[in-house]
């Protein structure tokens, strides 16, 4: 081996070693503090007695580790029909599919960045046949002239063939960690995309549960109106009979007719919202609204006990917080990518192959050629471009930190909001039940007074209107409490936690073949 070859080989080995153990410039990432003060030991809107008493209130104990939702959070509502719909949503929802494909696309960027760590090899076989023009000046070409004893013959008009089989190898060793920082940024972005996927799942799942309880609330309202319409029809029949016998007056009949007609009109209007909720559910589970229907099934139940855990767990339970944290990590890695521009770059290239004017001699040893050598470059003046670029990524990182902390604050606000909603709605439901009971007694007493001639029929209408209003309000409160419970679960992160986020190794794993959707 010649001295030149040994030096070249030594340089390549040195560059490879530097790449494997080389430094990685840029700041080291440390997760910033999420809040100015440590989270409190318990949520404010959950009374301490309810937190510590597993059998009291609407919440389980906060401290035990099992006081958290796991997996299929919607099963806490103990509704088989909702369970089936949620299972279909997780399979056929197209918004979830979009987020999944975006996650897989983000993973491919890791492989693209990692490929830059290795040499690039290119092969470009070629064959040319050429002929020199006869109109060229009759001058001697030292490259193609044939020397003879009687003189020199030029290449004018001569035909020639050249066959080539070149191989080119180029490599830029990652001396300062620019590529490795890019890989890390892409890994963090893939984890961010995975968290976005989980957040999209949670949003769609919560929307489905909300629409489902709203729809069942409409069914309950329709049932309430059907019962009242039946009562109004009886009152109308009674007043008509009294009027036909000459005992009653016409105004009582008209009042009864008006009450009945108004109730029927409102009952018809309820079908509009129900149809829209049904169509929304169909869209969420990936079914055409024209081919989907849910039979009427009135459902007015109280919200189940929601395990809320403790505030310190919230940072590990919400996928949007995990996504914001991974955004910061990726932005930090980008600072390292920009910082690497301050340092010199080294490019290694090698070209070699076979070249011959005759195919039969192309693979002869004498047909080989090669060249090899490194190239180093360093920017000595860029008018502050590198400095401005690094500062840009620092500011981007700082903005991501602020966004992360704002998301955390919003998360705590949402949990407290929905805790308050569930808690106070439970109190209001109990109060409204008492009001409905009083309204029912009011109707019974007023009908009795009207039939005995003590009060006019308008008093009955007033009592019936009061009862219907209280029944509507109670049904609405039940729906509000159930949807608030769903929103509370969504604010808590559903059944997800940070341990389910794929690791850097997992998002970097080799992908299997993918087929284009037809």
matplotlib code that plots the C-alpha trace (Angstrom):
import matplotlib.pyplot as plt

x = [0.0, 1.4, 2.0, -0.9, -3.3, -2.3, -2.8, -6.2, -7.3, -6.2, -8.2, -11.3, -10.9, -10.3, -13.4, -15.4, -14.2, -14.9, -18.5, -19.1, -17.6, -17.7, -19.2, -22.7, -22.9, -25.9, -27.7, -28.6, -32.3, -33.9, -37.7, -38.7, -40.8, -44.4, -45.9, -44.5, -45.5, -45.8, -49.3, -51.5, -52.1, -55.8, -58.2, -60.0, -63.4, -63.4, -64.3, -61.7, -64.4, -65.3, -61.7, -60.9, -64.2, -64.4, -68.1, -69.1, -69.7, -69.1, -65.3, -63.0, -60.1, -57.4, -54.2, -54.2, -52.7, -55.8, -57.8, -57.2, -59.1, -57.4, -57.9, -61.5, -62.7, -66.2, -66.9, -67.3, -70.8, -71.8, -73.6, -73.1, -74.5, -72.0, -69.2, -70.1, -70.1, -66.8, -65.2, -66.4, -65.1, -61.6, -61.6, -63.4, -63.1, -61.3, -59.9, -58.1, -56.9, -55.5, -53.6, -52.3, -51.0, -49.3, -47.6, -46.3, -45.2, -43.3, -41.5, -40.2, -38.4, -36.2, -35.0, -34.4, -32.2, -30.4, -29.5, -27.2, -24.9, -23.8, -21.9, -23.8, -22.8, -23.8, -23.2, -23.6, -22.7, -22.4, -21.4, -20.8, -20.0, -18.6, -17.1, -15.0, -16.0, -14.1, -14.3, -12.0, -8.7, -6.0, -4.1, -2.4, -4.3, -1.8, -4.5, -5.5, -2.6, -0.8, 2.9, 4.7, 8.0, 6.8, 4.9, 1.7, -1.9, -4.7, -8.1, -10.2, -13.1, -12.1, -14.8, -14.4, -16.3, -16.0, -17.5, -17.6, -18.6, -17.9, -18.6, -18.8, -18.7, -19.3, -19.5, -19.8, -18.9, -21.1, -18.3, -20.4, -23.6, -25.7, -27.2, -27.6, -29.4, -31.6, -32.4, -33.2, -35.5, -37.3, -37.6, -39.1, -41.4, -42.6, -43.4, -45.2, -47.2, -48.0, -49.2, -51.3, -52.8, -53.8, -55.2, -57.3, -58.6, -59.6, -61.4, -63.3, -64.2, -65.4, -67.4, -69.1, -70.0, -71.3, -73.5, -74.8, -75.9, -77.4, -79.3, -80.6, -81.6, -83.7, -85.3, -86.2, -87.6, -89.7, -91.0, -91.8, -93.8, -95.6, -96.8, -97.8, -99.5, -101.5, -102.5, -103.4, -105.5, -107.5, -108.0, -109.2, -111.6, -112.9, -113.5, -115.2, -117.6, -118.3, -118.9, -121.2, -123.3, -123.6, -121.7, -118.3, -117.4, -115.8, -112.7, -111.7, -111.9, -109.8, -107.2, -107.0, -106.6, -103.9, -101.9, -102.1, -101.2, -98.2, -96.9, -97.2, -95.3, -92.5, -92.3, -92.0, -89.1, -87.2, -86.8, -84.5, -81.8, -82.1, -81.6, -78.5, -77.0, -77.7, -76.0, -73.0, -72.6, -72.7, -70.0, -67.8, -68.0, -67.3, -70.8, -73.0, -75.7, -78.2, -77.5, -77.4, -80.1, -80.4, -83.8, -85.3, -84.2, -84.9, -81.9, -81.7, -79.1, -76.7, -73.1, -70.9, -68.1, -65.1, -61.7, -59.7, -56.4, -54.2, -53.2, -49.5, -50.7, -52.3, -48.9, -48.5, -52.1, -52.9, -51.6, -51.7, -49.3, -47.0, -47.2, -46.2, -43.3, -42.0, -42.3, -39.9, -37.5, -37.5, -37.0, -34.0, -32.5, -32.9, -30.7, -28.0, -28.5, -28.1, -25.1, -23.2, -22.9, -20.2, -17.8, -16.0, -17.4, -15.4, -16.4, -14.8, -15.3, -13.9, -14.5, -13.4, -14.4, -13.6, -13.2, -12.3, -12.8, -13.6, -16.2, -14.1, -11.4, -13.7, -13.2, -9.4, -7.3, -5.7, -9.1, -9.5, -9.2, -9.8, -9.4, -9.9, -9.5, -11.1, -12.5, -12.8, -14.7, -15.3, -17.4, -15.3, -17.9, -21.7, -22.7, -24.3, -26.4, -25.4, -25.8, -29.3, -30.3, -29.3, -31.1, -34.2, -34.3, -33.7, -36.7, -38.7, -37.8, -38.7, -42.1, -42.7, -41.9, -44.5, -47.0, -46.3, -46.9, -50.1, -51.4, -50.7, -52.5, -55.4, -55.5, -55.8, -58.5, -60.5, -60.4, -61.5, -64.3, -65.7, -65.3, -67.4, -69.9, -70.4, -70.6, -73.0, -75.2, -75.6, -76.9, -79.1, -80.6, -81.6, -83.2, -85.0, -86.3, -88.0, -89.4, -90.8, -92.5, -94.1, -95.2, -96.8, -98.7, -99.6, -101.2, -103.2, -104.6, -105.4, -107.3, -109.3, -110.1, -111.1, -113.3, -115.1, -115.7, -113.5, -110.9, -111.0, -109.3, -106.6, -105.1, -104.8, -103.0, -100.6, -99.9, -99.4, -97.0, -95.0, -94.8, -93.6, -91.0, -89.7, -89.6, -87.7, -85.3, -84.6, -84.0, -81.6, -79.7, -79.2, -77.8, -75.6, -74.2, -73.4, -71.7, -69.8, -68.6, -67.4, -65.6, -64.1, -62.7, -61.4, -59.7, -58.1, -56.7, -59.1, -57.4, -54.0, -50.8, -47.2, -46.0, -48.0, -46.0, -43.7, -40.0, -37.3, -36.3, -39.8, -40.5, -37.2, -38.0, -38.0, -41.3, -42.9, -44.1, -47.0, -49.8, -51.5, -55.2, -57.4]
y = [0.0, 3.4, 6.2, 8.3, 5.4, 4.9, 8.6, 8.6, 5.5, 6.9, 10.0, 8.0, 5.9, 9.1, 10.7, 7.6, 7.5, 11.2, 10.6, 7.7, 9.5, 13.1, 16.0, 17.2, 20.9, 22.8, 23.1, 19.9, 19.6, 19.7, 19.7, 23.2, 23.7, 23.6, 25.9, 28.7, 26.9, 23.2, 21.7, 21.6, 18.3, 18.2, 19.9, 22.9, 22.0, 18.5, 18.7, 17.0, 14.7, 13.4, 12.9, 10.7, 8.9, 6.2, 5.8, 9.5, 12.1, 11.8, 11.2, 8.4, 8.9, 11.1, 9.7, 6.0, 5.1, 3.3, 6.5, 7.0, 6.1, 3.4, 2.3, 2.5, 5.3, 5.4, 2.0, 3.9, 5.0, 1.3, 1.7, -1.2, 0.8, 3.6, 1.0, -0.4, 3.0, 4.0, 0.8, 1.6, 5.1, 3.9, 1.8, 3.9, 7.5, 9.4, 12.2, 9.6, 8.0, 11.3, 11.7, 8.2, 8.7, 11.9, 10.0, 7.4, 10.1, 11.8, 8.5, 8.3, 11.6, 9.9, 7.3, 10.1, 12.0, 8.9, 8.0, 11.1, 9.4, 7.0, 7.3, 7.7, 5.4, 6.1, 4.0, 5.6, 3.2, 5.0, 4.3, 6.9, 6.6, 9.8, 11.0, 14.1, 16.6, 16.7, 20.5, 20.9, 22.7, 20.3, 20.7, 18.0, 16.8, 15.5, 13.6, 11.5, 11.7, 8.6, 9.1, 7.4, 7.3, 9.4, 12.0, 12.7, 11.8, 14.0, 12.7, 14.8, 12.6, 9.8, 7.7, 6.4, 4.6, 4.9, 2.6, 3.6, 2.0, 4.6, 4.3, 7.4, 7.4, 10.6, 11.0, 14.0, 12.8, 14.2, 15.8, 18.3, 16.5, 18.4, 15.2, 13.6, 16.7, 16.5, 12.9, 13.8, 16.6, 14.2, 11.6, 14.2, 15.4, 11.8, 11.5, 14.8, 13.4, 10.3, 12.5, 14.5, 11.2, 10.3, 13.7, 13.4, 10.1, 11.6, 14.5, 12.3, 9.8, 12.6, 14.2, 10.8, 10.4, 14.0, 13.6, 10.2, 11.7, 14.7, 12.4, 10.3, 13.6, 14.5, 11.1, 11.8, 15.2, 13.6, 11.1, 13.9, 15.8, 12.6, 12.1, 15.7, 15.7, 12.7, 14.6, 17.7, 15.6, 14.3, 17.8, 18.9, 16.0, 16.7, 20.4, 19.6, 17.2, 19.8, 22.4, 20.1, 19.4, 23.2, 23.0, 24.4, 27.5, 27.9, 29.7, 26.6, 24.5, 27.1, 27.2, 23.4, 23.3, 26.0, 24.1, 20.9, 22.4, 24.2, 21.1, 19.2, 21.9, 21.9, 18.1, 18.1, 20.7, 18.3, 15.9, 18.4, 18.4, 14.6, 14.0, 16.3, 14.4, 11.1, 12.4, 13.6, 10.2, 8.5, 10.8, 10.1, 6.3, 6.6, 5.7, 7.6, 9.6, 8.3, 4.7, 5.1, 5.3, 4.8, 3.8, 6.0, 5.2, 7.8, 8.0, 10.2, 9.0, 10.7, 10.9, 8.0, 8.5, 10.0, 9.1, 12.4, 11.5, 14.4, 17.5, 16.4, 13.5, 15.8, 16.6, 12.9, 12.2, 14.7, 14.0, 17.7, 18.4, 15.6, 17.1, 20.5, 19.1, 17.2, 20.4, 22.0, 19.1, 19.3, 23.1, 22.6, 20.1, 22.5, 25.0, 22.4, 22.0, 25.7, 25.9, 23.3, 25.8, 27.6, 24.7, 23.4, 20.7, 17.7, 15.9, 12.7, 11.6, 8.7, 8.0, 5.0, 2.5, 1.1, 2.9, 1.5, 2.1, -1.5, -3.5, -6.6, -4.8, -2.9, -5.3, -5.6, -4.4, -1.8, -0.2, 0.9, 4.5, 6.2, 9.3, 10.0, 12.9, 15.0, 18.5, 20.8, 24.1, 26.8, 29.9, 32.9, 35.6, 35.4, 38.9, 37.5, 34.8, 32.0, 34.1, 35.2, 31.6, 30.4, 33.2, 32.4, 28.9, 30.1, 32.4, 29.6, 27.4, 30.2, 30.6, 26.8, 26.9, 29.7, 27.7, 24.6, 26.4, 28.0, 24.6, 23.3, 26.2, 25.7, 22.0, 22.8, 25.4, 22.9, 20.2, 22.6, 24.0, 20.6, 19.4, 22.4, 21.7, 18.0, 18.9, 21.8, 20.2, 17.2, 19.7, 21.4, 18.1, 17.2, 20.6, 20.4, 16.9, 18.5, 21.3, 18.7, 16.8, 20.0, 20.9, 17.5, 18.0, 21.5, 20.1, 17.4, 20.0, 22.5, 20.0, 19.0, 22.6, 23.2, 20.1, 21.2, 24.6, 26.5, 27.8, 28.6, 26.3, 28.9, 27.9, 24.3, 25.5, 27.5, 24.4, 22.2, 24.7, 24.8, 21.1, 20.8, 23.5, 21.7, 18.4, 19.9, 21.6, 18.3, 16.5, 19.2, 19.2, 15.4, 15.8, 18.7, 16.7, 13.7, 15.9, 17.7, 14.3, 13.5, 16.9, 16.2, 12.9, 14.6, 17.3, 14.6, 13.0, 10.1, 6.7, 7.8, 8.5, 9.4, 5.9, 5.0, 7.5, 5.6, 5.9, 7.3, 3.7, 2.7, 5.6, 4.9, 1.3, 0.1, 0.5, -2.3, -1.9, 0.5, 0.4, 3.4, 3.6, 3.2]
z = [0.0, -1.0, 1.4, -0.2, 0.2, 3.8, 4.6, 2.9, 4.7, 8.0, 7.4, 6.6, 9.8, 11.8, 10.4, 11.2, 14.7, 15.1, 13.9, 16.3, 19.3, 18.1, 20.1, 19.7, 20.0, 21.3, 24.7, 26.6, 27.0, 30.5, 30.9, 32.1, 35.2, 34.3, 36.9, 39.0, 42.2, 42.9, 42.2, 45.3, 47.1, 46.0, 43.6, 45.0, 43.7, 45.3, 49.1, 51.2, 52.8, 49.4, 48.4, 51.4, 51.7, 48.9, 49.5, 49.6, 47.0, 43.3, 43.4, 44.5, 46.8, 45.2, 46.6, 45.7, 42.3, 41.3, 41.5, 37.8, 34.6, 32.6, 29.0, 27.8, 30.0, 28.6, 30.2, 33.5, 32.3, 32.1, 28.8, 26.4, 23.4, 24.0, 24.4, 21.0, 19.3, 20.9, 19.6, 16.1, 16.4, 17.2, 14.1, 11.5, 12.5, 9.6, 11.8, 13.9, 10.6, 9.5, 12.7, 12.5, 9.0, 10.1, 12.9, 10.5, 8.1, 11.0, 11.7, 8.1, 8.7, 11.3, 8.7, 6.2, 8.7, 9.9, 6.3, 6.3, 8.8, 6.1, 2.8, -0.5, -3.3, -6.9, -10.0, -13.5, -16.3, -19.7, -23.3, -26.0, -29.7, -31.3, -34.6, -35.1, -37.8, -41.0, -41.0, -38.0, -38.5, -39.5, -36.3, -34.3, -31.2, -28.6, -26.8, -29.9, -32.3, -33.3, -33.8, -36.6, -38.3, -41.3, -39.4, -37.3, -38.2, -36.7, -35.3, -37.7, -38.9, -36.6, -34.8, -31.3, -28.5, -24.8, -22.2, -18.6, -15.3, -12.6, -8.9, -6.7, -2.9, -0.9, 2.8, 5.2, 8.7, 11.4, 13.4, 15.4, 15.8, 13.2, 11.8, 15.3, 16.5, 13.4, 14.2, 17.8, 16.6, 14.3, 17.0, 19.3, 16.5, 16.0, 19.7, 19.4, 16.5, 18.6, 21.4, 18.9, 17.7, 21.3, 21.8, 18.6, 19.8, 23.1, 21.4, 19.1, 21.9, 24.1, 21.3, 20.6, 24.3, 24.5, 21.4, 22.7, 26.0, 24.2, 21.9, 24.8, 26.6, 23.5, 23.7, 27.4, 26.5, 23.8, 26.3, 28.7, 26.0, 25.0, 28.6, 28.9, 25.5, 26.7, 29.8, 27.8, 25.5, 28.4, 29.7, 26.3, 26.1, 29.6, 28.8, 25.5, 27.3, 29.9, 27.2, 25.2, 28.4, 28.9, 32.2, 31.0, 29.0, 25.6, 26.9, 28.8, 25.6, 23.7, 26.5, 26.5, 22.7, 22.8, 25.5, 23.5, 20.2, 21.7, 23.3, 20.0, 18.1, 20.7, 20.6, 16.8, 17.1, 19.4, 16.5, 14.7, 17.4, 17.8, 14.1, 14.1, 17.1, 15.3, 12.1, 14.1, 15.7, 12.3, 11.0, 14.0, 13.6, 9.9, 8.6, 6.2, 8.0, 5.5, 6.6, 10.3, 13.0, 16.7, 18.2, 20.8, 24.3, 27.0, 29.4, 32.4, 34.9, 37.3, 36.5, 37.9, 40.3, 38.4, 39.8, 39.5, 41.2, 42.4, 40.5, 40.2, 38.1, 35.5, 33.8, 33.0, 31.9, 29.2, 25.7, 24.8, 27.6, 26.4, 22.9, 24.1, 26.1, 23.0, 21.0, 23.4, 23.1, 19.3, 19.4, 21.7, 19.3, 16.4, 18.4, 18.2, 14.4, 13.9, 16.2, 14.2, 11.3, 13.3, 12.9, 9.8, 7.6, 6.1, 2.9, 1.8, -1.8, -3.8, -7.5, -9.3, -12.0, -15.3, -18.6, -22.1, -25.7, -26.3, -24.4, -24.3, -22.4, -20.0, -17.2, -17.6, -14.7, -17.0, -17.5, -13.9, -12.7, -9.3, -7.3, -3.6, -1.2, 1.5, 1.3, 4.3, 4.4, 7.0, 6.6, 7.6, 7.0, 6.7, 7.9, 11.1, 9.4, 11.8, 14.9, 13.8, 12.9, 16.4, 18.0, 16.0, 17.3, 20.9, 20.6, 19.1, 22.1, 24.6, 22.9, 23.1, 26.8, 27.3, 25.3, 27.4, 30.6, 29.2, 28.3, 31.8, 33.3, 31.0, 31.9, 35.6, 34.9, 32.8, 35.5, 38.2, 35.9, 35.2, 38.7, 39.8, 37.1, 38.1, 41.8, 41.6, 38.9, 41.3, 44.0, 41.5, 40.3, 43.8, 44.2, 40.9, 41.7, 44.7, 42.6, 40.1, 42.9, 44.2, 40.6, 40.2, 43.4, 42.3, 39.1, 41.0, 43.4, 40.7, 38.6, 41.7, 42.4, 38.8, 38.6, 41.8, 40.4, 42.8, 40.3, 36.5, 34.0, 33.4, 36.8, 35.6, 32.5, 34.7, 36.9, 33.9, 32.3, 35.6, 35.8, 32.1, 32.7, 35.8, 34.0, 31.1, 33.4, 35.3, 32.1, 30.8, 34.1, 33.9, 30.3, 31.4, 34.3, 32.0, 29.4, 32.2, 33.4, 29.9, 29.7, 33.1, 31.9, 28.8, 30.9, 33.0, 29.9, 29.6, 30.2, 28.8, 30.6, 29.5, 29.9, 26.7, 24.7, 22.3, 23.2, 20.8, 20.0, 19.2, 16.8, 15.1, 14.5, 10.9, 9.2, 7.2, 3.7, 3.3, 0.7, -0.8, 0.1, -2.9]

ax = plt.figure().add_subplot(projection="3d")
ax.plot(x, y, z, "-o")
ax.set_aspect("equal")
plt.show()
